[in-house]
Amino acid sequence: GVSRASVSLSSRLRATVLTPVDPNSALVSEAFIIHLVVFARRSQEGGLTSPPAVASQPTARLCVSCTTRASYEQQHDPGGSGLGATGIAEPPTAALIAASNAQPDSSAEWDLLPLTGGVGGGGDGISKVAGRAVAELFDGGALRRLEGSSAIVLAEDHLEGLSFERTPEEEPLVIPIIVRCGRAGQVSLSIHVVLQRCSSDTGGTLSIPDVTVRFLPALDATFEDRATIGASGSSAPRKFTLKPLTTASVQLTRVEFIRPQDPSSPGVPAIGPLGQLAAGAVHAFAMPPQAAPEALSVGFIREGAPAAFFPWLRSHEILPAGQ
């Protein structure tokens, strides 16, 4: 059971989940972001809320972990393109965004701190039982990002424009969580938040309803039935098109042919334009002669992803480079 002191400790906190983008409209393989919001109620003395200055010593750490369950839909693969079918799809994952000093590069991948599939084992702020430590609760009731943590955690001064239902004594702390799935279907995400005392192994837990995210196929790849014969009598490159399957516009970052059986082998870029692929538009590509037609790999990001997933940030400068 949980000790009475632990119950008192955890009762000073409550948590909820925000989804700025409709969780029924996630795109297969994209870094879909939901936000865990933890409210801390500061103690009061004489009817006045204690200022953060009284929070001199941390009394507990806030640790987060996740478990996922997936229900997959039939793989959408018209024309046998292989798009999104590069071998066996990995199970859905959840992770925090790691802070980075990398130079701006919108095509780069964010560094992630896993919350599923092996979180635990000590080191890097990870507790095998409680999960990944992200914040500290202080004597006065203030909740602050854990000093030395590499996870992106947003305090109230970075949440301008975000309206909460809360009491005057409550302060929010927002923890962005990336959910990713390589196949179409529904992912049920259970977020586990444990408050672990610094002086002992006891702690309390926060109750958070499960979150369901539906991942939809993002793109359709349609290939010509066969290569055409050019004017010189030689075979012209086989052509194919890409078009969005949802109302979300995307930025194509790569379109290439790969060998799933040889992950170390470099991909061969397709001949055609990258950049924005608007909803309803079609981009035409050609298969280069040296490409092995085993699997088509397409990298993309949702158009305007930072503004969509962080619409209330005063500035996006706190986010690391990439997406």
PyMOL commands that set and color helices and strands:
alter all, ss='L'
color gray80, all
select helices_A, chain A and resi 4-10+23-25+52-54+78-80+156-158+305-309+316-318
alter helices_A, ss='H'
color red, helices_A
select strands_A, chain A and resi 13-18+26-27+32-41+44-45+48-49+58-72+93-97+112-114+126-127+131-138+143-145+170-180+185-197+203-206+211-216+219-223+239-244+250-258+268-269+275-277+283-286+295-302
alter strands_A, ss='S'
color yellow, strands_A
deselect
rebuild
show_as cartoon
